[in-house]
Amino acid sequence: MRFVIARYPFDLTKSEVQDAMKGKKPESVTGECVIIGRRTYPVKQVGEVITRQDRRDFTSGEVTRALTRLGFTCRPASALTPGTAPATPGS
């Protein structure tokens, strides 16, 4: 499927993305994330690997849209952990 990320066109398939991420250790997730196989990766990390561009050159939204169209599950990092209220000082 053809995508435009950071003004550059890419022809990607789901299997190509999976192969590119094989053996890559997931970084800690702070924003948007994508599930590839059994691992959860930050979309910026996946975008950097598949485009070979610096993370500052594209938005997480661009990569999220592309990965969603390929059939990957993308979600905010807050959806991964149960919602717990942060501890307040003095409690």
Phi and psi in degrees as a GROMACS rama.xvg file:
@    title "Ramachandran Plot"
@    xaxis  label "Phi"
@    yaxis  label "Psi"
@TYPE xy
-95.5284  132.714  ARG-2
-133.318  154.987  PHE-3
-115.793  118.998  VAL-4
-128.141  122.998  ILE-5
56.3829  43.6304  ALA-6
67.5269  10.5659  ARG-7
-117.122  133.954  TYR-8
-79.6193  142.826  PRO-9
-134.536  137.572  PHE-10
-104.92  109.548  ASP-11
-126.797  149.235  LEU-12
-121.77  162.93  THR-13
-61.0225  -41.914  LYS-14
-67.0818  -32.4854  SER-15
-66.0394  -39.8972  GLU-16
-66.6686  -44.1488  VAL-17
-60.6843  -43.9186  GLN-18
-64.1881  -39.0645  ASP-19
-65.7946  -30.2186  ALA-20
-92.8522  -5.16592  MET-21
-61.8075  132.138  LYS-22
80.9077  -3.698  GLY-23
-87.8794  129.461  LYS-24
-80.5693  127.698  LYS-25
-65.503  135.961  PRO-26
-80.0813  169.966  GLU-27
-67.8349  139.323  SER-28
-91.5205  124.895  VAL-29
-121.534  -23.982  THR-30
-122.034  -130.153  GLY-31
-68.4993  147.005  GLU-32
-137.769  162.276  CYS-33
-134.269  141.783  VAL-34
-98.0418  119.594  ILE-35
-124.15  113.356  ILE-36
67.8163  -124.32  GLY-37
-102.963  4.03079  ARG-38
-107.796  151.523  ARG-39
-112.151  120.618  THR-40
-114.723  148.484  TYR-41
-67.0223  139.077  PRO-42
-62.4564  -30.6271  VAL-43
-64.3505  -37.7188  LYS-44
-65.3776  -45.3698  GLN-45
-64.3643  -43.1597  VAL-46
-59.1862  -40.9593  GLY-47
-63.9384  -40.116  GLU-48
-69.7538  -46.9218  VAL-49
-77.5564  -26.1875  ILE-50
-99.3628  -18.4453  THR-51
59.5537  33.2946  ARG-52
-114.828  161.347  GLN-53
-67.7343  144.863  ASP-54
-61.2169  -24.3296  ARG-55
-75.54  -10.2232  ARG-56
-84.3069  -13.5139  ASP-57
-139.763  164.107  PHE-58
-99.4473  158.233  THR-59
-65.5898  -28.9796  SER-60
-63.335  -40.1439  GLY-61
-61.5184  -45.7911  GLU-62
-70.7507  -39.7976  VAL-63
-59.7528  -45.3913  THR-64
-61.1568  -43.464  ARG-65
-64.4781  -46.796  ALA-66
-66.9248  -35.9806  LEU-67
-64.6566  -41.5061  THR-68
-64.6954  -28.5471  ARG-69
-79.448  -11.3009  LEU-70
105.145  9.33735  GLY-71
-83.4105  154.579  PHE-72
-90.8874  119.286  THR-73
-117.47  143.703  CYS-74
-158.801  163.281  ARG-75
-69.4025  151.498  PRO-76
-60.0071  -31.3289  ALA-77
-64.6679  -21.653  SER-78
-77.2765  -13.3409  ALA-79
-80.622  -32.4057  LEU-80
-109.54  146.058  THR-81
-61.3329  140.091  PRO-82
-68.1122  112.193  GLY-83
-122.013  142.634  THR-84
-74.4818  135.102  ALA-85
-66.2228  147.872  PRO-86
-67.1498  135.93  ALA-87
-100.803  141.763  THR-88
-62.3158  142.071  PRO-89
86.6957  6.60409  GLY-90
